[in-house]
Amino acid sequence: MTSTITNRRDLDFLLYDVFDLLGLTAHGHYADHDKETLDAVIDTAQKIAEDHFLPHAALVDEEEPTFLNGKVEMRPEVKEALTHYYEAGFLAAPHEYDLGGMQLPHMVSTAIKGIFTAANVGTTAYPFLSGANVNVIKNFGTEEQKRLFMEPQLTGRYMGTMALTEPQAGSSLSDIKTTATPGDAGSYRLSGNKIFISAGDHELSENIVHLVLARIKGAPPGVKGISLFIVPKYLVNEDGTLGERNDVQLAGLIHKMGYRGTTSTMLNFGEKEGAVGYLVGEPNKGLSYMFQMMNEARIGVGVGAVVLGYSGYLNALAYAKDRPQGRPPQNKDPKAAQVHIIEHTDVKRMLLASKSYVEGGLALALYAARLVDQLKTAASDTEKEESRLLLEILTPIVKSWPAVYCLEANSLAIQVLGGYGYTREYPVERLYRDNRLNPIHEGTHGIQSMDLLGRKVTMQNGKAFKILAERMAETIAAGKDQTGIKDFAIALEAALSQVEQTTRTLTAEAAKGNIDLFLANSAVYLEVFGHMVVAWIWLQQAITAQRGLEQASSEEDTAFFQGKLQACRYFFRWELPKIAHGCRILEDFDRTCLEMREEWF
Amino acid sequence: MTSTITNRRDLDFLLYDVFDLLGLTAHGHYADHDKETLDAVIDTAQKIAEDHFLPHAALVDEEEPTFLNGKVEMRPEVKEALTHYYEAGFLAAPHEYDLGGMQLPHMVSTAIKGIFTAANVGTTAYPFLSGANVNVIKNFGTEEQKRLFMEPQLTGRYMGTMALTEPQAGSSLSDIKTTATPGDAGSYRLSGNKIFISAGDHELSENIVHLVLARIKGAPPGVKGISLFIVPKYLVNEDGTLGERNDVQLAGLIHKMGYRGTTSTMLNFGEKEGAVGYLVGEPNKGLSYMFQMMNEARIGVGVGAVVLGYSGYLNALAYAKDRPQGRPPQNKDPKAAQVHIIEHTDVKRMLLASKSYVEGGLALALYAARLVDQLKTAASDTEKEESRLLLEILTPIVKSWPAVYCLEANSLAIQVLGGYGYTREYPVERLYRDNRLNPIHEGTHGIQSMDLLGRKVTMQNGKAFKILAERMAETIAAGKDQTGIKDFAIALEAALSQVEQTTRTLTAEAAKGNIDLFLANSAVYLEVFGHMVVAWIWLQQAITAQRGLEQASSEEDTAFFQGKLQACRYFFRWELPKIAHGCRILEDFDRTCLEMREEWF
């Protein structure tokens, strides 16, 4: 049976052919890996995901965790699946050998995360949050903090959370109010309320390590007064054994549209004597620590959005190939057999649009993951700096583009299945509901648009965009030399030039200090920029596919490369031209939204 | 508290000011009504909807009907709400006085349906399906059929369904297989399986009257061999008392993404001795009877899509006015108070886009409802024929445009509420889930696009489009004379001309017999045509609003009219220009989707 959680042919194409994964193994850090070892890790992930994660995905959606007698209860399949995940070493895999890891390239970790997420986003969220937590402690914690709070997470004995959001602050982190008061032996006592804390309580691990943003009494207002603390559910003794229950209480579970297998919690810190917390790094630098992890977290969201959409597409494709219904418009003879719906042009349209979104999105996410790898493997400081800047400017795109377009693939998957797609008998509606979170968490779409235009595009006098434009120009030059690709290359060149012009117009206004006008239509800028970037990503795929087609030795290969080229064609003909309208709104400094008034609604 | 199910200010504006509801009362059929009586009916509907439908909307979403001990069980609030609905006479209201009705204009019935649907789509579906059933029997049934099966539905003693879809046929009605064999006393025995039959079983009424499409043995293949039957759950004696249980069995309930309060059923007819059914009208004309009701049913879907989106918007608006978070980009001082999120330009964008969709959608639906009324009130056959043709060509737009754009308003409402919007604490995610059905049922989006381009635009040598273009030209001429409106009128004139040109190009290909190429991108045509129509509907609103603004005597009125004009501006600047890209794809006869092959996916 064809997998509905991953398309390994496409994944291989992207990892090995388009983005040269093996090129990374020239670097010492990844030198032990080759295609065989990497394939084996991905195979194992797919097998565990299909055997232990996928089968209970619908079940944990229907039967959410409950809060009963002071404990969170959930289906036993979750714990069982996670045992397989941890036993195969997937949480530690990205880390160094001396931490029990495999020193896996981030590209491969990203692909694996995608496979598990596509299988069961609810169950997968528990280890993924631990993974993010581990990265923070690893980068900014003391040796003792690593020993006591990070290492037990690598094997699943402990799990972790990221406790940022508060009810009154939401996305506005400068307004968080949780306070920390110096206590015994260098520890702090924390007090405050957090909301939307995923995996914030459960019985899946011996302990839960919360990473909590809080304000040390007397700290400056705003983002410059926020510190980061480790606050464990159970205190941990010097020797690593568990001590008393800490003053962290589950105030309630939040019930959501999707992601229903993951507990989303309201947590009260310090309702009694104050929750014991340990400062990570220096006071008042908590947000900068968090944000140094944010690129990877946001790429993680992008990958999640991609694979949920991708799985929707794979399900719709399987259905469309199998479901007979109706006849072509030129043959309405009711005595003729019905055709499979994949033969209807409008169904092809929906599937081809989806293909262009999800394969474009996956390529984008893997390219970003490669940039993360390049931070490790760069041959020079300049190369490293360039990768860093590319990652900075692409992060809001990776976070937000798939959250719109791969979510659209989920909606199209429902549409392809018709009435059946709207039922809970098929997974497509669940995948849609799960994916609808992605335009919201880890910085909403609006916040990404402000980050892109207000910060990333303008920083260092536009250096990040300049480097991106250079890389795009290289691809364009390569594409222009290739038969069958030239038209795409020319179209991308025009799009780049258009977006550069728009950007100059906008930043000139920013230079005049008209910040509100500069940023007024930032959502449109994000849209335009995203389509330009994904067109570039598609051109890279098309160049490789065109070469592959010329050398293809099997019908299967030929069909695969033809499909890539047709999806690229779809993106260039149906999607890319939409940026013209967006650029016009931006260049006109359209004030329709800016000037709308509350009382007019 | 502001209502979250209806905006009466807008409804009044559309009914009375833009579409001249009272003009209809010049006609005898509606002559007893005036503004006072009509307002009173709408007030009553709103009160019953808010008091008895809205409070249990979330409850029936969480606790779906179950199939227990051979019976469908559901929350008692459903029956209680329906008792109020029937006691107030809402099911009979559109009908003649001698049927216990109020001879309500269809515009008002439509508005009322919208109010109930916005309050609780799950509960509302039961009487609405009965309403459709009643219309069919009223138009095509015998006097006895009306007495036995229609009249008890007017008071809620019986309810009804429309049983069209079969598992193997789906949208392809020509492939339905349920058979009817002549039986005793002019009756038939039916045998076959139906799926997705809403309200197909329940204990809300004494009896359930199924209207079933089936094939009389020996009938021609395809749509020309389909007949329509009344098949009651319980047989009915001559005197109207209930007889034996008919051979109709509930095979199972279908669990859906939304609309969870409405039973969606699989029904088996004739598993034992055959289900007793009564032919409606003549043999083999069943589909044409159904389709004569389809315009109203499809307008009904459009209204449903509008009001679910509208309610999402009203909820988002209330939240945005109340929720403090963040600060404007030009003032990031963390010591300053947070502003309400409605002050952020990107939130205004989401709300303004939603406003343009839902108010545009409501106006479109009410305009279509007025055309239904005009079939009754037309002063001449020509006028009646023009209304009929306008209704024909606009029906696919009314069915499908709100199902895309008002659904988008639901998604934007989730986004405005952010993390909260994704929870089941607020209704916005439920409204989204409910609305996601509307692009599917009563003819999918793809089917609407084929209906529009393949049938409605070409029928009678394009007469329907010609009449529509004339009406649009009248509005354009009026708009050109008005300060503040002129630019919109000019833009619409250009859009109309562009769509006319595209249509000529397409139909020329159809004339050559290249039907597959002609219809290949029909979904794009539907999109383009829909935006053109809604722009016209917005221009009509803007003309009235501009006049209103010039005469406004209160701040509240001024704000209302300014809001209308700004939403119109949004639609003309941000939305209408998108049709240029669609027209290019169409005029190029883009073959990207048509030429995609199954093996390339």
Boltz contact constraints between the chains, C-beta under 6 A:
constraints:
  - contact:
      token1: [A, 170]
      token2: [B, 325]
      max_distance: 6.0
  - contact:
      token1: [A, 172]
      token2: [B, 325]
      max_distance: 6.0
  - contact:
      token1: [A, 172]
      token2: [B, 326]
      max_distance: 6.0
  - contact:
      token1: [A, 174]
      token2: [B, 334]
      max_distance: 6.0
  - contact:
      token1: [A, 196]
      token2: [B, 419]
      max_distance: 6.0
  - contact:
      token1: [A, 221]
      token2: [B, 334]
      max_distance: 6.0
  - contact:
      token1: [A, 221]
      token2: [B, 335]
      max_distance: 6.0
  - contact:
      token1: [A, 222]
      token2: [B, 334]
      max_distance: 6.0
  - contact:
      token1: [A, 254]
      token2: [B, 423]
      max_distance: 6.0
  - contact:
      token1: [A, 255]
      token2: [B, 424]
      max_distance: 6.0
  - contact:
      token1: [A, 256]
      token2: [B, 422]
      max_distance: 6.0
  - contact:
      token1: [A, 256]
      token2: [B, 423]
      max_distance: 6.0
  - contact:
      token1: [A, 257]
      token2: [B, 422]
      max_distance: 6.0
  - contact:
      token1: [A, 257]
      token2: [B, 429]
      max_distance: 6.0
  - contact:
      token1: [A, 317]
      token2: [B, 601]
      max_distance: 6.0
  - contact:
      token1: [A, 325]
      token2: [B, 170]
      max_distance: 6.0
  - contact:
      token1: [A, 325]
      token2: [B, 172]
      max_distance: 6.0
  - contact:
      token1: [A, 326]
      token2: [B, 172]
      max_distance: 6.0
  - contact:
      token1: [A, 329]
      token2: [B, 515]
      max_distance: 6.0
  - contact:
      token1: [A, 329]
      token2: [B, 516]
      max_distance: 6.0
  - contact:
      token1: [A, 329]
      token2: [B, 519]
      max_distance: 6.0
  - contact:
      token1: [A, 330]
      token2: [B, 515]
      max_distance: 6.0
  - contact:
      token1: [A, 330]
      token2: [B, 516]
      max_distance: 6.0
  - contact:
      token1: [A, 334]
      token2: [B, 174]
      max_distance: 6.0
  - contact:
      token1: [A, 334]
      token2: [B, 221]
      max_distance: 6.0
  - contact:
      token1: [A, 334]
      token2: [B, 222]
      max_distance: 6.0
  - contact:
      token1: [A, 335]
      token2: [B, 221]
      max_distance: 6.0
  - contact:
      token1: [A, 342]
      token2: [B, 598]
      max_distance: 6.0
  - contact:
      token1: [A, 345]
      token2: [B, 520]
      max_distance: 6.0
  - contact:
      token1: [A, 345]
      token2: [B, 593]
      max_distance: 6.0
  - contact:
      token1: [A, 345]
      token2: [B, 594]
      max_distance: 6.0
  - contact:
      token1: [A, 346]
      token2: [B, 446]
      max_distance: 6.0
  - contact:
      token1: [A, 346]
      token2: [B, 523]
      max_distance: 6.0
  - contact:
      token1: [A, 348]
      token2: [B, 593]
      max_distance: 6.0
  - contact:
      token1: [A, 348]
      token2: [B, 596]
      max_distance: 6.0
  - contact:
      token1: [A, 349]
      token2: [B, 593]
      max_distance: 6.0
  - contact:
      token1: [A, 352]
      token2: [B, 593]
      max_distance: 6.0
  - contact:
      token1: [A, 352]
      token2: [B, 596]
      max_distance: 6.0
  - contact:
      token1: [A, 418]
      token2: [B, 440]
      max_distance: 6.0
  - contact:
      token1: [A, 418]
      token2: [B, 444]
      max_distance: 6.0
  - contact:
      token1: [A, 419]
      token2: [B, 196]
      max_distance: 6.0
  - contact:
      token1: [A, 419]
      token2: [B, 440]
      max_distance: 6.0
  - contact:
      token1: [A, 422]
      token2: [B, 256]
      max_distance: 6.0
  - contact:
      token1: [A, 422]
      token2: [B, 257]
      max_distance: 6.0
  - contact:
      token1: [A, 422]
      token2: [B, 437]
      max_distance: 6.0
  - contact:
      token1: [A, 422]
      token2: [B, 440]
      max_distance: 6.0
  - contact:
      token1: [A, 423]
      token2: [B, 254]
      max_distance: 6.0
  - contact:
      token1: [A, 423]
      token2: [B, 256]
      max_distance: 6.0
  - contact:
      token1: [A, 424]
      token2: [B, 255]
      max_distance: 6.0
  - contact:
      token1: [A, 429]
      token2: [B, 257]
      max_distance: 6.0
  - contact:
      token1: [A, 437]
      token2: [B, 422]
      max_distance: 6.0
  - contact:
      token1: [A, 440]
      token2: [B, 418]
      max_distance: 6.0
  - contact:
      token1: [A, 440]
      token2: [B, 419]
      max_distance: 6.0
  - contact:
      token1: [A, 440]
      token2: [B, 422]
      max_distance: 6.0
  - contact:
      token1: [A, 444]
      token2: [B, 418]
      max_distance: 6.0
  - contact:
      token1: [A, 446]
      token2: [B, 346]
      max_distance: 6.0
  - contact:
      token1: [A, 515]
      token2: [B, 329]
      max_distance: 6.0
  - contact:
      token1: [A, 515]
      token2: [B, 330]
      max_distance: 6.0
  - contact:
      token1: [A, 516]
      token2: [B, 329]
      max_distance: 6.0
  - contact:
      token1: [A, 516]
      token2: [B, 330]
      max_distance: 6.0
  - contact:
      token1: [A, 519]
      token2: [B, 329]
      max_distance: 6.0
  - contact:
      token1: [A, 520]
      token2: [B, 345]
      max_distance: 6.0
  - contact:
      token1: [A, 523]
      token2: [B, 346]
      max_distance: 6.0
  - contact:
      token1: [A, 559]
      token2: [B, 599]
      max_distance: 6.0
  - contact:
      token1: [A, 559]
      token2: [B, 600]
      max_distance: 6.0
  - contact:
      token1: [A, 562]
      token2: [B, 600]
      max_distance: 6.0
  - contact:
      token1: [A, 563]
      token2: [B, 600]
      max_distance: 6.0
  - contact:
      token1: [A, 563]
      token2: [B, 601]
      max_distance: 6.0
  - contact:
      token1: [A, 566]
      token2: [B, 596]
      max_distance: 6.0
  - contact:
      token1: [A, 566]
      token2: [B, 600]
      max_distance: 6.0
  - contact:
      token1: [A, 569]
      token2: [B, 592]
      max_distance: 6.0
  - contact:
      token1: [A, 570]
      token2: [B, 592]
      max_distance: 6.0
  - contact:
      token1: [A, 573]
      token2: [B, 590]
      max_distance: 6.0
  - contact:
      token1: [A, 573]
      token2: [B, 592]
      max_distance: 6.0
  - contact:
      token1: [A, 577]
      token2: [B, 581]
      max_distance: 6.0
  - contact:
      token1: [A, 578]
      token2: [B, 581]
      max_distance: 6.0
  - contact:
      token1: [A, 581]
      token2: [B, 577]
      max_distance: 6.0
  - contact:
      token1: [A, 581]
      token2: [B, 578]
      max_distance: 6.0
  - contact:
      token1: [A, 590]
      token2: [B, 573]
      max_distance: 6.0
  - contact:
      token1: [A, 592]
      token2: [B, 569]
      max_distance: 6.0
  - contact:
      token1: [A, 592]
      token2: [B, 570]
      max_distance: 6.0
  - contact:
      token1: [A, 592]
      token2: [B, 573]
      max_distance: 6.0
  - contact:
      token1: [A, 593]
      token2: [B, 345]
      max_distance: 6.0
  - contact:
      token1: [A, 593]
      token2: [B, 348]
      max_distance: 6.0
  - contact:
      token1: [A, 593]
      token2: [B, 349]
      max_distance: 6.0
  - contact:
      token1: [A, 593]
      token2: [B, 352]
      max_distance: 6.0
  - contact:
      token1: [A, 594]
      token2: [B, 345]
      max_distance: 6.0
  - contact:
      token1: [A, 596]
      token2: [B, 348]
      max_distance: 6.0
  - contact:
      token1: [A, 596]
      token2: [B, 352]
      max_distance: 6.0
  - contact:
      token1: [A, 596]
      token2: [B, 566]
      max_distance: 6.0
  - contact:
      token1: [A, 598]
      token2: [B, 342]
      max_distance: 6.0
  - contact:
      token1: [A, 599]
      token2: [B, 559]
      max_distance: 6.0
  - contact:
      token1: [A, 600]
      token2: [B, 559]
      max_distance: 6.0
  - contact:
      token1: [A, 600]
      token2: [B, 562]
      max_distance: 6.0
  - contact:
      token1: [A, 600]
      token2: [B, 563]
      max_distance: 6.0
  - contact:
      token1: [A, 600]
      token2: [B, 566]
      max_distance: 6.0
  - contact:
      token1: [A, 601]
      token2: [B, 317]
      max_distance: 6.0
  - contact:
      token1: [A, 601]
      token2: [B, 563]
      max_distance: 6.0
